[in-house]
Amino acid sequence: MIDADADLRALVLSDQAVAVQREQREDAFHYVGGARSFDSPTRWFTPSEPRMILGDNRQAEVRFTVAANGKINLCHAADDDTDRLMATRICALLRQRARMVPPVFDEEKSGHFEIRRARR
């Protein structure tokens, strides 16, 4: 005989455990458009690099995926306003400097990052 109440209790406990794990990850790691990082994205670029990378542009955005080992996989321009060469430069620096957390949940398998040039 199947104990439906026991199955429901187990499911609720499982859902609660997942919710706790999500909350712990939110508190422990930096949010980067879905993905999680060990270090703050503000540390990935020196203060002068955004101006050098962006040139006359104010900002650029890239999207990326995170592999099971925490390495950035696919990385590309997120929109038509970000040219491909600029996105390639940003992606190369992200791959070198960003320390991504290996994803546990589906929403952590991809992210987006926006770099902005400071206004003068």
URHUKA-V548344 format. One record per helix or strand. SS is the DSSP state (helix for helix, strand for strand). FROM is the first residue (numbers start at 1). TO is the last residue. If there is no record, write none. Layout:
# URHUKA-V548344
ss;from;to
SS;FROM;TO
SS;FROM;TO
This chain:
# URHUKA-V548344
ss;from;to
helix;4;28
strand;30;32
strand;35;37
helix;41;43
helix;49;54
strand;59;66
strand;72;77
helix;84;97
strand;100;100
helix;106;109
strand;110;116
